[in-house]
């Protein structure tokens, strides 16, 4: 899987390169050294087609630093350049991810 963060989107590409899940809109806030985003728009790009994915709820935590950072109200730490994502679609599907950012832009 490849994880890319750009100023306008967060893109998660499958290991086989056949599908990309893109979060295009989110409300983001800086919490200490971390970035917390509440996404409200997602798209699945697969087989040359684009499918809008309505989101019900979710949170994305991003650590833009090189050092591990503590998550708010948790004993867990997010590693340097780490990402933690948990989403629920309006259809009831849960999407979760823990990983490291492969490519980032400010």
Helices and strands as residue ranges (DSSP letters): E 2-6, E 9-13, E 19-31, E 34-46, E 49-53, E 55-63, E 69-70, E 77-78, E 82-89, E 94-100, E 103-104
